[in-house]
Every structure is written in C-alpha cells, then in structure tokens.
C-alpha cells in the first residue's frame, strides 16, 4: 500500500499573488502623476462700496469708499458694471 504524501498546492499562493499584482496595477493607474509646483502669487486685495443698486455702465463709486493694494484709488478708481439683477462686475485695477 502506498502512502500518498500531501504536497502543498501552489495554486492558492499564485492566485493571491495575482490578486495583489492586479490591485497594485489598479492603484498605480488611479494615482495621478505629479505635476510641477506653481509659485505663490503675491497677496492682492481690494474694497469698493457700491451705493447705487442700478449703476450706469462704467459707474465709478465714491473714491473715498474704495481702497486696495493698487497704487491710488483717486487716480485709478474701481468701475462697476451691472450684468443682471443683483449681479455686478467689479474689475479692480
């Protein structure tokens, strides 16, 4: 009578390695490539008080009620344009 020895099967180990390899490939594909860093932009700020709810095109609010990081509100003021009901475009110099 033969005694058959049970040799460990390598199929489960291969299956586990295959699953790990597939997960690693999916993870590598999901992680985006690094992009170059961008330099910091200097802080800029501005303030303008609009005292007219329906300003005409190119309206300049009171220069004493606007200020910001640009050179001079009195010589280079903010202009306001209404683009809709309660919507305004305020380009700062």
C-alpha positions, 0 to 999 in steps of 0.5 A: 500500500502506498502512502500518498504524501500531501504536497502543498498546492501552489495554486492558492499562493499564485492566485493571491499573488495575482490578486495583489499584482492586479490591485497594485496595477489598479492603484498605480493607474488611479494615482495621478502623476505629479505635476510641477509646483506653481509659485505663490502669487503675491497677496492682492486685495481690494474694497469698493462700496457700491451705493447705487443698486442700478449703476450706469455702465462704467459707474465709478463709486465714491473714491473715498469708499474704495481702497486696495493694494493698487497704487491710488484709488483717486487716480485709478478708481474701481468701475462697476458694471451691472450684468443682471439683477443683483449681479455686478462686475467689479474689475479692480485695477 
